[in-house]
């Protein structure tokens, strides 16, 4: 073995130095003191560099503020939400909606849970892989002892070849180890591989408030990229990043770019992609599902509720590929339409989604889905989608699955679903059906995730500005029947029969006593989700009407046709133990009023505020904006100055 002279002299020099120090305690003290002095000097140097960097950041920010706000400092106000602060211009140059604090809070809660779950999954994967490697190495060792090889090989060669086999089984993408690297070294290197912090993309950032809150409030988060294709918004976002100090500067970066192009050019690079557009997200979904890494999360908001809830069915079909129905369940159907649309876009790239939380709140829907790549799992998509048949007379609805499977031994065949599930006329009232969909008919929540998110929110309630609202929503979701699509409205059933309404507890008890499940829904305080078929529901209502008679109605009315039939099931209205949920029994608030008036959507950035926007903003905001416009002189009437001429 050839070793160069300097390298060969290292060991003797070290031994001589060590012996001198050991024999001379004074030299040991001198060396320790010199080491401490150097350490203190290094710490002071690092502290000076850190202070200098912070001063440079502050000076840069102040220079930017002086440059951008040289006209009038009173035009800007500081808005604080959570741990982030932003500077907002009074002229609505950059979009900001106070109402979306609920959206941002629940997104932060989901992101915290995602980071925790991601870490657990990574540790489980490493543990499983280590066990697999040990099992394979043991098998190789036993083969070496029992079998005789046809030709002699050195131990090093055998270890190297065996390790290559282990490596291929563990991770096919990675090359085999080199000859110099032993199996234990490889195992240690693989076992100590750390999970990188998740990268987050906020595709439509506006003021950057959401990105700043992610960076400052979510522990363990990595880089946050904020995009916008509006120059004014990007300038505002960069100003707000500097305004929030060194943590925001180190983690958040803002770019002027088209979100669709940026996501297409960065495939599978982000662990979390957040879409919160003003209106429909449909144009961003195709590129978003490609930008999310395997096992990553897509957070998506849709605020075009008039379209999703059936106000413009043809527009909804053109944007989302699904036709909505105008029933009491229309807001939940909107959630399921968005999920079906995301799944459709993901399937084009051999990917599929797993919803963990889907929320309808205020004036929008918000879904949180994980995205995976698997050509075989993608085949199950038709089993998760259904068409909806809704009766025009009695509001009964039925679901028609798109696909079905047949299992034979170990093979599975995918076939079209049986149909039609309903006759031409409703069996209850004799009216026709409207058909809508396809919608996502699989579960829209993962109850394990919901429980983790709710627990996290309750443990850090002081860190959520909208704690009361999001905890109430999550509590209601945690008690929903996740495998039951859509819901009934007890008031609608009674309106069809023209009868007095039973209390929710009595109706729930009747369904439970009949052997079925029932729960509330976070979408509507009067909604009831149940796996009982419509025949059973109408039989319960017939029994109720027998105990509480109604006035005679025309024979051709849907209610009269329903009541003309005798009930097959005799309902038992005795109070059941499970007729009240845990939250109801503990009197936990589940549906809270809005915290202030005009709590809803706001004007798009850049639009001029006029008197017709009073329903959105309120009289005070309208008067303030109009007075400010009156006080400002038109540019044509201002005296000519150098600034006016250059602008």
VMD Tcl script that draws the C-alpha trace (Angstrom):
set ca {
  {0.00 0.00 0.00}
  {1.54 3.27 -1.17}
  {1.09 6.34 1.05}
  {2.47 9.79 0.35}
  {5.13 11.16 2.78}
  {3.04 13.95 4.39}
  {0.16 11.55 4.99}
  {2.53 8.93 6.46}
  {3.98 11.46 8.95}
  {0.58 12.48 10.34}
  {0.22 9.68 12.87}
  {3.72 10.03 14.45}
  {3.32 13.79 14.70}
  {-0.01 13.36 16.45}
  {1.45 10.82 18.89}
  {4.41 13.10 19.70}
  {2.13 16.09 20.26}
  {-0.15 14.04 22.49}
  {2.77 12.76 24.57}
  {4.16 16.27 25.04}
  {0.79 17.59 26.23}
  {0.32 14.63 28.55}
  {3.75 15.13 30.17}
  {3.40 18.93 30.44}
  {0.17 20.07 32.18}
  {1.08 23.74 31.64}
  {1.09 23.26 27.89}
  {-2.33 21.59 28.22}
  {-3.74 24.64 30.04}
  {-2.21 26.99 27.47}
  {-3.70 25.02 24.60}
  {-7.13 24.94 26.28}
  {-7.06 28.69 26.94}
  {-6.01 29.41 23.36}
  {-8.82 27.15 22.13}
  {-11.41 28.96 24.29}
  {-10.09 32.34 23.12}
  {-10.38 31.28 19.48}
  {-13.91 29.95 20.09}
  {-15.02 33.22 21.69}
  {-13.46 35.20 18.87}
  {-15.25 33.05 16.30}
  {-18.57 33.52 18.12}
  {-18.05 37.29 18.19}
  {-17.19 37.28 14.49}
  {-20.35 35.29 13.67}
  {-22.45 37.64 15.82}
  {-20.99 40.65 14.03}
  {-21.72 39.10 10.63}
  {-25.29 38.31 11.70}
  {-25.90 41.87 12.93}
  {-24.37 43.30 9.77}
  {-26.66 41.12 7.64}
  {-29.75 42.20 9.63}
  {-28.72 45.86 9.34}
  {-28.26 45.48 5.58}
  {-31.71 43.85 5.31}
  {-33.29 46.62 7.39}
  {-31.53 49.36 5.39}
  {-32.61 47.74 2.15}
  {-36.18 47.54 3.41}
  {-36.18 51.18 4.58}
  {-34.77 52.27 1.24}
  {-37.51 50.30 -0.52}
  {-40.18 51.83 1.72}
  {-38.88 55.36 1.09}
  {-38.83 54.72 -2.63}
  {-42.27 53.11 -2.88}
  {-44.03 55.25 -0.30}
  {-42.43 58.60 -1.08}
  {-45.84 59.97 -2.11}
  {-47.75 59.57 1.15}
  {-47.10 57.32 4.14}
  {-50.74 57.60 5.17}
  {-51.74 55.57 2.10}
  {-50.40 52.42 3.80}
  {-51.61 50.59 6.86}
  {-50.14 47.64 8.76}
  {-52.29 44.52 8.91}
  {-51.33 41.83 11.42}
  {-52.60 38.26 11.16}
  {-51.07 35.52 13.24}
  {-47.32 36.22 13.42}
  {-47.15 37.95 10.04}
  {-47.56 41.65 9.26}
  {-48.13 43.20 5.86}
  {-48.32 46.73 4.46}
  {-51.52 47.34 2.50}
  {-52.25 50.26 0.20}
  {-55.59 51.99 0.69}
  {-56.38 52.01 -3.03}
  {-57.05 48.25 -3.33}
  {-53.95 47.77 -5.50}
  {-53.28 44.29 -4.11}
  {-56.03 41.86 -3.15}
  {-56.58 41.15 0.52}
  {-59.66 39.69 2.21}
  {-59.91 39.59 5.98}
  {-62.54 36.86 5.73}
  {-59.96 34.39 4.43}
  {-58.34 34.22 7.87}
  {-60.41 31.04 8.35}
  {-58.95 29.63 5.15}
  {-55.38 30.50 6.11}
  {-55.74 29.16 9.67}
  {-57.12 25.81 8.58}
  {-54.40 25.56 5.91}
  {-51.70 26.12 8.53}
  {-53.27 23.43 10.74}
  {-53.33 20.94 7.83}
  {-49.76 21.84 6.86}
  {-48.52 21.16 10.41}
  {-50.22 17.76 10.40}
  {-48.84 17.01 6.94}
  {-45.27 17.67 8.10}
  {-45.80 15.43 11.13}
  {-47.37 12.60 9.07}
  {-44.69 12.93 6.40}
  {-41.99 12.47 9.02}
  {-43.74 9.41 10.47}
  {-44.13 7.87 7.01}
  {-40.45 8.47 6.25}
  {-39.36 6.84 9.51}
  {-41.63 3.86 8.85}
  {-40.19 3.55 5.34}
  {-36.60 3.61 6.63}
  {-37.43 1.04 9.31}
  {-39.08 -1.25 6.78}
  {-36.18 -0.89 4.37}
  {-33.61 -1.60 7.08}
  {-35.45 -4.78 8.09}
  {-35.57 -5.84 4.45}
  {-31.85 -5.22 4.05}
  {-31.05 -7.24 7.19}
  {-33.24 -10.13 5.99}
  {-31.56 -10.21 2.58}
  {-28.07 -10.01 4.11}
  {-28.89 -12.91 6.47}
  {-30.08 -15.00 3.52}
  {-26.90 -14.21 1.62}
  {-24.79 -15.15 4.65}
  {-26.57 -18.51 5.03}
  {-26.09 -19.25 1.34}
  {-22.35 -18.59 1.72}
  {-22.07 -21.16 4.52}
  {-24.22 -23.93 3.01}
  {-23.50 -23.71 -0.72}
  {-20.13 -24.15 -2.37}
  {-19.35 -21.64 -5.06}
  {-18.14 -23.02 -8.42}
  {-15.16 -20.65 -8.39}
  {-13.23 -18.98 -5.61}
  {-14.02 -15.40 -4.80}
  {-12.55 -13.04 -2.27}
  {-14.68 -11.99 0.72}
  {-14.59 -8.42 -0.48}
  {-16.02 -9.37 -3.87}
  {-18.79 -11.39 -2.27}
  {-19.78 -8.57 0.06}
  {-19.84 -6.11 -2.77}
  {-22.05 -8.30 -4.96}
  {-24.39 -9.11 -2.09}
  {-24.71 -5.43 -1.26}
  {-25.61 -4.66 -4.86}
  {-28.50 -7.11 -4.60}
  {-29.69 -5.49 -1.37}
  {-29.44 -2.05 -2.91}
  {-31.55 -3.07 -5.91}
  {-34.28 -4.40 -3.64}
  {-34.30 -1.31 -1.45}
  {-34.16 1.45 -4.01}
  {-34.00 0.62 -7.72}
  {-33.23 4.21 -8.68}
  {-29.91 4.34 -6.80}
  {-26.70 2.73 -8.12}
  {-24.89 -0.06 -6.35}
  {-22.21 0.79 -3.84}
  {-18.55 0.83 -4.81}
  {-15.98 -1.84 -3.92}
  {-14.40 0.29 -1.20}
  {-17.69 0.74 0.65}
  {-18.55 -2.07 3.01}
  {-22.11 -3.24 3.80}
  {-22.11 -1.64 7.25}
  {-21.00 1.71 5.86}
  {-23.76 1.57 3.27}
  {-26.34 0.67 5.89}
  {-25.27 3.56 8.10}
  {-25.29 5.97 5.16}
  {-28.79 4.90 4.13}
  {-30.15 4.80 7.68}
  {-28.96 8.32 8.46}
  {-30.50 9.89 5.36}
  {-32.49 12.88 6.57}
  {-35.87 13.98 5.29}
  {-35.62 17.33 3.57}
  {-37.96 20.10 4.80}
  {-41.04 20.38 2.58}
  {-41.01 22.96 -0.20}
  {-44.21 24.97 -0.56}
  {-45.51 26.78 -3.62}
  {-48.15 29.48 -3.25}
  {-49.18 29.86 -6.85}
  {-51.26 33.03 -6.49}
  {-49.73 35.03 -3.68}
  {-51.03 38.65 -4.07}
  {-49.76 40.39 -0.89}
  {-47.86 37.27 0.23}
  {-49.65 37.07 3.58}
  {-50.30 33.34 3.31}
  {-46.69 32.54 2.36}
  {-45.40 34.70 5.22}
  {-47.64 32.96 7.74}
  {-46.47 29.56 6.49}
  {-42.82 30.60 6.87}
  {-43.19 32.19 10.31}
  {-45.72 29.88 11.98}
  {-45.15 26.36 10.64}
  {-42.22 24.59 12.27}
  {-40.04 22.45 10.03}
  {-41.09 24.11 6.79}
  {-38.54 24.65 4.04}
  {-38.55 27.09 1.17}
  {-41.80 28.93 0.32}
  {-42.11 30.18 -3.26}
  {-44.72 32.92 -3.84}
  {-45.83 33.56 -7.42}
  {-47.95 36.21 -9.07}
  {-48.21 37.52 -12.62}
  {-49.07 41.06 -11.48}
  {-46.07 43.35 -11.10}
  {-47.69 45.47 -8.36}
  {-48.51 42.36 -6.34}
  {-44.96 41.02 -6.61}
  {-43.54 44.35 -5.46}
  {-45.94 44.37 -2.52}
  {-45.03 40.77 -1.67}
  {-41.29 41.52 -1.71}
  {-41.87 44.59 0.43}
  {-43.82 42.50 2.94}
  {-41.12 39.81 2.99}
  {-38.52 42.40 4.04}
  {-40.98 43.94 6.49}
  {-41.25 40.58 8.31}
  {-37.55 40.28 9.10}
  {-34.76 37.76 8.59}
  {-36.87 34.58 8.98}
  {-39.16 35.60 6.13}
  {-36.23 36.81 4.00}
  {-34.42 33.48 4.42}
  {-37.45 31.28 3.67}
  {-39.79 33.16 1.29}
  {-39.01 34.19 -2.25}
  {-41.31 36.01 -4.66}
  {-41.34 35.69 -8.44}
  {-43.16 37.47 -11.24}
  {-44.39 34.52 -13.29}
  {-47.43 32.82 -14.74}
  {-48.30 30.11 -12.22}
  {-49.31 27.63 -14.93}
  {-46.00 27.93 -16.78}
  {-43.97 27.85 -13.57}
  {-45.67 24.68 -12.32}
  {-45.30 22.95 -15.69}
  {-41.58 23.72 -15.75}
  {-41.09 22.43 -12.18}
  {-42.66 18.95 -12.23}
  {-42.82 17.05 -8.92}
  {-40.63 19.66 -7.21}
  {-42.97 20.87 -4.46}
  {-44.27 18.92 -1.49}
  {-47.17 21.34 -1.08}
  {-48.91 23.40 -3.76}
  {-51.47 25.98 -2.60}
  {-54.06 27.30 -5.07}
  {-56.30 30.11 -3.83}
  {-57.45 32.03 -6.91}
  {-60.04 34.75 -7.21}
  {-62.78 32.59 -8.77}
  {-62.31 29.19 -10.37}
  {-59.10 27.13 -10.03}
  {-59.91 25.01 -13.11}
  {-57.25 26.56 -15.38}
  {-54.49 25.82 -12.82}
  {-55.33 22.21 -11.96}
  {-53.60 20.49 -14.88}
  {-50.23 22.07 -14.12}
  {-50.72 21.87 -10.33}
  {-51.15 18.07 -10.25}
  {-47.87 17.76 -12.19}
  {-45.94 20.06 -9.85}
  {-46.75 18.14 -6.65}
  {-44.22 15.51 -5.56}
  {-45.34 11.93 -4.92}
  {-47.13 11.84 -1.59}
  {-47.31 15.63 -1.58}
  {-50.36 17.75 -0.96}
  {-52.49 19.99 -3.15}
  {-54.55 22.64 -1.34}
  {-57.21 24.13 -3.59}
  {-59.89 26.81 -3.10}
  {-62.84 27.56 -5.38}
  {-64.90 30.72 -4.79}
  {-67.19 30.50 -7.85}
  {-69.98 28.99 -5.77}
  {-72.80 30.30 -7.99}
  {-71.39 28.17 -10.82}
  {-70.65 25.10 -8.68}
  {-74.05 25.14 -6.97}
  {-76.10 25.06 -10.17}
  {-76.64 28.72 -11.00}
  {-74.95 28.18 -14.37}
  {-74.80 24.46 -14.98}
  {-73.37 24.70 -18.49}
  {-70.52 26.93 -17.23}
  {-69.76 24.43 -14.46}
  {-69.63 21.62 -17.00}
  {-67.23 23.57 -19.21}
  {-64.90 24.35 -16.29}
  {-65.10 21.22 -14.15}
  {-66.53 18.53 -16.45}
  {-69.53 17.94 -14.20}
  {-73.13 19.12 -14.17}
  {-74.42 20.48 -10.81}
  {-77.89 20.06 -9.34}
  {-79.74 22.65 -7.30}
  {-80.61 20.68 -4.18}
  {-80.12 21.43 -0.51}
  {-76.90 19.44 -0.75}
  {-75.52 21.71 -3.51}
  {-72.59 22.96 -1.40}
  {-71.39 19.45 -0.64}
  {-71.92 18.57 -4.29}
  {-69.65 21.52 -5.13}
  {-66.90 19.95 -2.99}
  {-67.35 16.63 -4.77}
  {-67.31 18.26 -8.21}
  {-63.96 19.93 -7.45}
  {-62.52 16.62 -6.19}
  {-63.72 14.79 -9.31}
  {-62.13 17.47 -11.49}
  {-58.75 17.22 -9.69}
  {-58.87 13.42 -10.02}
  {-59.59 13.73 -13.74}
  {-56.53 15.96 -14.26}
  {-54.34 13.67 -12.15}
  {-55.39 10.54 -14.06}
  {-53.95 11.95 -17.29}
  {-50.48 11.57 -15.77}
  {-51.05 8.16 -14.11}
  {-51.69 9.84 -10.79}
  {-54.58 9.77 -8.34}
  {-55.74 11.71 -5.28}
  {-56.54 10.83 -1.67}
  {-58.66 13.52 0.06}
  {-57.71 14.20 3.69}
  {-60.02 17.17 4.37}
  {-62.73 18.96 2.37}
  {-64.40 22.05 3.77}
  {-67.25 24.30 2.70}
  {-66.97 27.50 4.67}
  {-68.16 31.10 4.27}
  {-68.45 31.66 0.49}
  {-66.01 29.05 -0.86}
  {-64.94 25.41 -0.85}
  {-61.46 24.27 0.16}
  {-60.05 20.77 -0.47}
  {-56.83 19.16 0.76}
  {-55.72 16.12 -1.24}
  {-52.56 14.04 -1.39}
  {-51.32 13.03 -4.84}
  {-49.67 9.72 -5.69}
  {-48.41 8.09 -8.88}
  {-49.60 4.57 -9.67}
  {-50.98 3.26 -12.95}
  {-52.66 0.30 -11.21}
  {-54.32 2.36 -8.44}
  {-55.51 4.85 -11.03}
  {-57.80 2.14 -12.44}
  {-59.99 2.45 -9.33}
  {-61.10 5.96 -10.29}
  {-64.44 4.87 -11.90}
  {-65.33 3.20 -8.59}
  {-65.02 6.57 -6.83}
  {-67.24 8.55 -9.21}
  {-71.03 8.53 -9.55}
  {-73.86 10.25 -11.35}
  {-76.68 11.72 -9.25}
  {-80.38 11.31 -10.03}
  {-82.56 13.86 -8.26}
  {-86.35 13.70 -8.32}
  {-88.01 16.93 -9.44}
  {-90.99 16.34 -7.17}
  {-89.83 15.07 -3.79}
  {-86.06 15.79 -3.80}
  {-85.19 12.12 -3.40}
  {-81.75 11.37 -4.83}
  {-79.93 8.24 -5.92}
  {-76.31 7.62 -6.93}
  {-75.23 5.65 -10.01}
  {-71.57 4.46 -9.81}
  {-69.67 4.74 -13.05}
  {-67.72 1.49 -12.67}
  {-67.60 -1.84 -10.84}
  {-65.14 -4.67 -10.36}
  {-65.26 -8.46 -10.45}
  {-62.65 -10.39 -8.47}
  {-61.64 -13.90 -9.51}
  {-58.83 -15.56 -7.59}
  {-56.06 -12.93 -7.62}
  {-57.21 -11.06 -10.72}
  {-59.57 -8.08 -10.81}
  {-61.69 -7.07 -13.81}
  {-62.90 -3.50 -14.23}
  {-66.33 -3.19 -15.82}
  {-68.95 -0.46 -16.41}
  {-71.46 0.06 -13.63}
  {-74.93 -1.49 -13.78}
  {-77.75 0.84 -14.74}
  {-80.07 2.50 -14.69}
  {-80.34 2.59 -10.93}
  {-83.73 4.37 -11.12}
  {-86.78 3.98 -13.39}
  {-87.99 6.75 -15.68}
  {-90.34 8.00 -12.96}
  {-89.75 8.31 -9.22}
  {-91.09 5.30 -7.32}
  {-92.09 7.58 -4.43}
  {-93.92 10.46 -6.13}
  {-94.07 9.58 -9.83}
  {-92.13 12.62 -11.08}
  {-89.15 12.73 -13.46}
  {-85.47 12.77 -12.51}
  {-82.75 15.33 -13.20}
  {-79.30 13.84 -13.72}
  {-76.10 15.51 -12.57}
  {-72.47 14.68 -12.13}
  {-70.19 12.86 -12.26}
  {-69.16 13.67 -8.71}
  {-66.66 12.21 -6.23}
  {-68.70 9.66 -4.27}
  {-65.83 8.21 -2.20}
  {-65.01 9.67 1.26}
  {-64.01 13.34 1.20}
  {-62.29 13.26 4.62}
  {-59.73 11.06 6.33}
  {-61.03 10.88 9.90}
  {-57.58 10.03 11.29}
  {-56.23 13.22 9.75}
  {-59.20 15.23 10.98}
  {-58.64 14.01 14.54}
  {-54.92 14.91 14.35}
  {-55.66 18.36 12.92}
  {-58.31 19.07 15.56}
  {-55.97 17.93 18.34}
  {-53.20 20.18 17.01}
  {-55.55 23.17 16.78}
  {-56.78 22.70 20.35}
  {-53.23 22.38 21.69}
  {-52.18 25.70 20.09}
  {-55.39 27.71 20.18}
  {-53.60 30.98 20.92}
  {-51.74 30.72 17.59}
  {-54.92 30.63 15.49}
  {-56.73 33.99 15.09}
  {-59.87 32.16 13.89}
  {-59.67 29.36 16.45}
  {-63.36 29.39 17.38}
  {-64.54 29.02 13.81}
  {-62.10 26.40 12.56}
  {-62.38 24.27 15.71}
  {-66.18 24.30 15.33}
  {-65.94 23.24 11.68}
  {-63.39 20.51 12.40}
  {-65.48 19.20 15.32}
  {-68.52 18.87 13.05}
  {-66.46 17.18 10.32}
  {-65.05 14.70 12.83}
  {-68.60 13.47 13.52}
  {-69.71 13.17 9.88}
  {-70.37 9.84 8.19}
  {-67.45 9.99 5.78}
  {-68.68 7.16 3.53}
  {-72.15 8.68 2.85}
  {-72.30 11.11 -0.09}
  {-74.63 14.15 0.08}
  {-77.33 14.67 2.69}
  {-81.04 15.20 3.34}
  {-82.80 18.25 4.68}
  {-85.46 17.46 7.27}
  {-87.24 20.73 6.51}
  {-87.41 19.87 2.81}
  {-88.94 16.47 3.56}
  {-91.60 18.12 5.69}
  {-92.20 20.82 3.07}
  {-92.93 18.12 0.49}
  {-95.51 16.48 2.80}
  {-96.83 19.83 4.15}
  {-96.47 18.52 7.71}
  {-94.99 19.81 10.94}
  {-91.32 18.92 11.36}
  {-90.14 16.44 13.98}
  {-87.15 17.50 16.01}
  {-83.78 16.36 14.75}
  {-83.38 14.12 17.81}
  {-86.69 12.31 17.13}
  {-85.87 11.80 13.45}
  {-82.34 10.62 14.24}
  {-83.73 8.18 16.81}
  {-86.18 6.72 14.27}
  {-83.39 6.13 11.75}
  {-81.10 4.57 14.40}
  {-83.91 2.36 15.71}
  {-84.49 1.16 12.14}
  {-80.92 -0.12 12.07}
  {-79.18 2.62 10.07}
  {-76.57 5.27 10.77}
  {-77.14 9.01 10.77}
  {-75.07 12.13 11.45}
  {-74.99 15.85 10.84}
  {-72.93 17.68 8.24}
  {-70.62 20.68 8.48}
  {-72.16 22.16 5.31}
  {-75.66 22.79 6.67}
  {-76.88 22.87 10.29}
  {-80.18 21.31 9.15}
  {-78.57 18.62 6.98}
  {-78.59 14.94 7.93}
  {-76.38 12.26 6.39}
  {-77.68 8.70 6.54}
  {-77.05 5.36 4.85}
  {-80.78 4.60 5.03}
  {-82.41 4.29 1.54}
  {-85.07 6.79 0.52}
  {-87.82 4.15 0.96}
  {-86.98 3.92 4.67}
  {-86.83 7.72 5.03}
  {-90.27 8.16 3.50}
  {-91.70 5.32 5.63}
  {-90.47 7.12 8.75}
  {-92.13 10.33 7.55}
  {-95.40 8.47 6.77}
  {-95.44 7.11 10.32}
  {-94.79 10.63 11.64}
  {-97.70 12.06 9.62}
  {-100.01 9.35 10.96}
  {-99.25 10.59 14.46}
  {-99.47 14.24 13.34}
  {-102.12 14.44 10.60}
  {-102.01 17.05 7.83}
  {-104.69 18.82 5.82}
  {-105.84 17.18 2.60}
  {-103.86 18.22 -0.49}
  {-104.61 17.87 -4.22}
  {-104.16 14.28 -5.40}
  {-101.54 15.15 -8.00}
  {-99.15 16.74 -5.48}
  {-95.97 14.76 -4.67}
  {-96.78 14.81 -0.94}
  {-100.25 13.35 -1.51}
  {-98.84 10.56 -3.70}
  {-96.23 9.69 -1.07}
  {-98.75 9.66 1.81}
  {-101.21 7.55 -0.21}
  {-98.92 4.55 0.21}
  {-98.87 2.54 3.41}
  {-95.53 2.38 5.24}
  {-93.69 -0.94 5.02}
  {-91.51 -0.05 8.01}
  {-93.13 0.84 11.32}
  {-90.97 3.61 12.74}
  {-89.93 3.67 16.38}
  {-89.57 7.24 17.62}
  {-88.27 6.30 21.07}
  {-85.20 8.34 21.87}
  {-82.00 6.47 20.96}
  {-78.78 6.77 22.92}
  {-76.77 7.91 19.88}
  {-79.36 10.46 18.71}
  {-77.08 13.23 20.00}
  {-73.48 13.52 18.87}
  {-70.70 13.96 21.42}
  {-70.35 17.64 20.54}
  {-74.09 18.19 20.93}
  {-74.14 16.34 24.23}
  {-71.30 18.55 25.52}
  {-73.02 21.62 24.02}
  {-69.98 22.49 21.91}
  {-70.69 25.30 19.45}
  {-70.62 23.94 15.90}
  {-72.14 26.67 13.71}
  {-71.01 30.17 14.65}
  {-72.32 33.49 13.29}
  {-70.05 35.74 11.27}
  {-67.80 37.86 13.52}
  {-68.82 41.09 11.78}
  {-71.10 42.47 9.09}
  {-70.21 42.19 5.39}
  {-68.14 39.08 6.11}
  {-67.76 37.70 2.62}
  {-66.10 38.12 -0.77}
  {-64.36 41.37 -1.64}
  {-63.58 43.30 -4.81}
  {-60.94 42.08 -7.20}
  {-57.68 44.02 -6.83}
  {-57.50 47.19 -8.94}
  {-61.25 47.71 -9.29}
  {-62.64 51.10 -8.40}
  {-64.93 51.12 -5.36}
  {-68.37 52.55 -6.15}
  {-71.73 52.80 -4.42}
  {-72.94 49.53 -6.00}
  {-70.44 47.59 -3.83}
  {-72.19 48.52 -0.58}
  {-73.44 44.95 -0.06}
  {-69.86 43.64 -0.15}
  {-67.98 46.31 1.77}
  {-70.57 48.18 3.83}
  {-71.57 51.87 3.89}
  {-68.60 53.01 6.00}
  {-66.02 51.57 3.60}
  {-67.85 52.96 0.56}
  {-68.10 56.47 2.05}
  {-64.43 56.45 3.06}
  {-63.31 55.39 -0.42}
  {-65.54 57.96 -2.15}
  {-64.38 60.77 0.15}
  {-60.75 59.88 -0.52}
  {-61.37 60.03 -4.27}
  {-63.07 63.44 -3.93}
  {-60.13 64.85 -1.97}
  {-57.63 63.76 -4.60}
  {-57.09 66.16 -7.51}
  {-57.27 64.75 -11.02}
  {-53.89 64.45 -12.70}
  {-54.96 66.85 -15.49}
  {-55.68 69.65 -12.97}
  {-52.48 69.29 -10.95}
  {-49.68 71.85 -11.51}
  {-46.97 70.54 -13.78}
  {-43.91 69.28 -11.95}
  {-40.93 67.19 -12.89}
  {-42.50 64.11 -11.26}
  {-45.74 64.49 -13.22}
  {-43.87 65.00 -16.48}
  {-41.70 61.89 -15.98}
  {-44.66 59.77 -14.92}
}
mol new
graphics top color blue
foreach p $ca { graphics top sphere $p radius 0.5 }
foreach p [lrange $ca 0 end-1] q [lrange $ca 1 end] { graphics top cylinder $p $q radius 0.2 }
display resetview
